[in-house]
């Protein structure tokens, strides 16, 4: 089975979803991305969240074991 790449990066879609729906859990964010991209692994989501957090675009905070809150910082800078 061949994997088809999306013309839009997942990091851009993460920011767009958070702008539209506000802060949400990482599980809900993954479900939302799956509706746009098909299969999005948790590892792929974590990698993109870490890159966006290091760039200062969003924050990821722990709610409880296995659940995290993702929210935008308000800075629109994506490199």
N, C-alpha and C positions, 0 to 999 in steps of 0.2 A: 504494500500500500504506500503510495507516494504522498508526501505531505505538501500541501500548497501553501505558499507564504502569502500573508496578507499584505496589501500595499500600504497599510497604516501600521505604525509601530504600536505595540501594546501600551507603552508608557503614555502615549498621547490619548489612547482610549481610557486609561485609568483616570487621567486628569479630567477628561470630558465627563465621565460618569460621576466623579466626585463633585464637579461643578454643577451638574444637573440635579443630583439627588442629595448632596450634602455628605456629611461624614457617615460612614457605614462600617460594618465589620468586614474583615478580610474574607470570610466565607460568603457573605452577600455580594461582595465585589467580584469574587471569582464566578459566582453564578451569573452575574450581569455580563461579565466579559465572555463567558461561554455562549451566551445568546448572540454575541457579535462575532466571535472568533471561532466557535466550535470548541474543541477540546483545549483547555488552558490548564496546564499542570500547576499544582501548588508550588512546585519548585520554580517554575517560570514566573509565577506571580510574585513570589518572594524576592527573586532576583531583581525584578523591575521595581518593586516597592523599595528595596534597599538602595538602588540607584537614584530613585526619585527623592528618597529621604536624605541621602548624602548631598544631593544637589540643592536641598532646601525647599523643595516643591511641596512636600507633604510630611506629616508626622504619623508614626505608627506607635500606638501605646497598647500595652497589654491590659485587657479587661479581666480575664481569668485564664486558667490553663487551657491552651488550645484555641483561644479567641482573642483577636486584636482589633482595635479601633483604628481606622484609617481616616485622616482628615487633611484637607489642604491647608497650607500655611498662609496663603493669600499672595504669595509671590508667584507671578506667572512665568518665571524663567525656566525653560526646558532647553538643555543643550543637546 
